[in-house]
Amino acid sequence: MSDTRNGAHGVTYRQAGVNIDAADSLIRRIAPAAAATRRAGAEAELGGFGGLFDLRAAGYQDPILVASTDGVGTKLKLAIEARDFAGIGQDLVAMCVNDIVVQGAEPLFFLDYYATGKLAVDDAAVVIEGVARACRDSGCALIGGETAEMPGMYAPGDFDLAGFCVGAVERESLLPRPREMQPGDVLIGVSSSGVHSNGFSLVRKILTDSAQQLDAPAPFARELTLAEALLIPTRLYVTSALAAVRGVKVKGLAHITGGGITENLPRILPGNLNSQILLGSWKIPAVFQWLAELGGVDDREMLRTFNCGIGLIVVVSAEDKAICHETLARSGTAAYTIGALAEGSGDPQVEYSGRLFA
């Protein structure tokens, strides 16, 4: 005897909270955006069980594969509170491709993971279309992803994101090259677009403690709301970094993410070298001074939490400094000589002089 307590045909997946039709609708909506990311080696068509990439078609002879995975941290929580998802897709891609490119690698393909309790197709489409745009701008194919609808796992309106990227670099071009670094090598900092996607747990605490309203004008950028100013997406460094690598002998690249310059620059240095950074040698976006003053955050804590206006650091010899600046300028990014390498001992350290804010 059949049990019809849940209807004539028994319980359905939709009754359990999962809407397959909504997921299919999302795939159809984002398909054109994914197709626009096609590149040599990838057709970027969605719907298969796995995404394919042909390294030979991409022109590689002796490649090393470089992989990265990341999210956007609690910046996502602020975006959800503000209902502003326009830049979150770029944040997701940038956090992955920027880690790929600092090893000298070209990002090849990207996959995203979008998880929620109840799928809101319009919200998800805005996010994933942003992912596709950032992939296209990075020369990276969006070859697949996963949209997971999991009732009971997330609060209403909440969702989570993760990204996965694979790139390649010819074996002889792999970065960094710590054995080639020496005292006197120059550190060139490339500007950030703002807070990027790190330190938002501290940002959100400062906002809460000072009772800031996300829809009010940003005190440091009155033409924007506070939410819009804080949600400016993470800068994509693929074009500028690869231009530098192809135009000059780069010894190392550092992506300045969580931990700031203090924690990230030493990751590419040999043990016998320290870095000397001159604070005040670059233009710092106004958001950082506002956060420091509002939260009473000292320079040391700012520098080990936020990028403080420098999202990428390039290490070159002193004789290559001018051409590196010219190359970065042609790629459209502001760059500053912010310091140099010096003799050290033991673990590499970052030594600061000057003040972060005038």
Order of alpha helices (4+ residues) and beta strands (2+ residues): alpha-beta-alpha-alpha-beta-alpha-beta-beta-beta-alpha-beta-beta-alpha-alpha-beta-alpha-beta-alpha-alpha-beta-alpha-beta-beta
